């Protein structure tokens, strides 16, 4: 077989490889050799090159198959000196990502990530109520809840934030206090017990409003129930927004007995009672406090749809991904022994519906994957393989 060796070695590695290749092949250029050799002889050359190889070594071997075709066989040393076909690059380009980040709002990547992670930690708090847990156990008469868990979760988050600034409620999340979670909003009833038209999204401000919107919208986007007119598109969320858009039965008189169970917690309480949930909340909140610059006057929902929807994409994708895991893929290290509430169910080998993920495990898993997805967004354009376009010519 006729082979050609090409050396892209540097420093002392050039002398060592020349000494080996000169013993087996004819030098036809400063860094090129060619010879007729057997397969065993070629293996010997490769073995000797490996024995003397260093970080500066780079030698490729090509098999001359015919006058018009050669086959790239292997590289010893630094493979970056050659491409996938053994060709030496002669030029390079560098992308300037500065304008890319500014023009495409990747400057809010930290906000996207931490909004999705914190929302992931709270998004299913509403599943800790008595009615939802009865439904998961298949108890008769508990097939649904008058208020869906997204709305209940948002009310709980609203109660946790209260009137605190973004810096204050994130600081309180670093060391979660159970007393902050013991009192939470029941729909239409404030912390002081007075009934009023309390819109959770307008009560929250700044970064908390973005997180609250993600909690509420992690299954489907909110809609106005009173009007479809485009004249109200700018202010429907502040004027016409209520739980009816996803919980149409919540105000029916015959459902008021069931509503009580919708706002009553089980003996296990909220995920604040899980050590692992608190540890994850502390980790996320500490990082968020370090990386975020809070602007209490900014309305994310009105001024930055890009950030809002990519944060929602990250959260929703993480929720779907982690919820789809099987019974064998549970993460025991995210489960607290003293917290036994379920987040979802699955069928076992006997076809029976059994609890699958523990609630604290599910919240931690979704938050963890939401953060990973958000961090990967800016790299998708360069990391994903490009499509190969093949042109087919029809026969005449």
Buried (B, 14 or more C-beta within 10 A) or exposed (E): BEBBBBBBBBEEBBEBBBEBBEEBBEBEEEBBBBBEBEEEBBEBBBEBBEEBBBEBBBBBBBBBEEEEEBBBBBBBBBEEBBEEEBEEEEEEEEEEEEEEBEEEBBEBBBBBBBBBBBBBBBBBBBBBBBBBBBBBEEEEEBEEBBBBBBBBBBBBBBBBBBEBBBBEBBBBBBEBEEEBBEEBBBBBBEBEEEEEEBBBBEBBBBBBBBBBBBBBBBEEEBEBBEEEEEEBEEEBBEEBBBBBBBBEBBBEEEBEEBBEBBBEBBEBBBBBBBEBBBBBBBBBBBBBBEEBEBEEEBEBBEEBEEBBEBBBBBBBBBBEBBBEBEBEEBBEEBBBEEBBBBBBBBEEEEEEEEBBBBBBBBBBBBBBBBBBBBBEBBEEEEEEEEEEEEEEEEEE
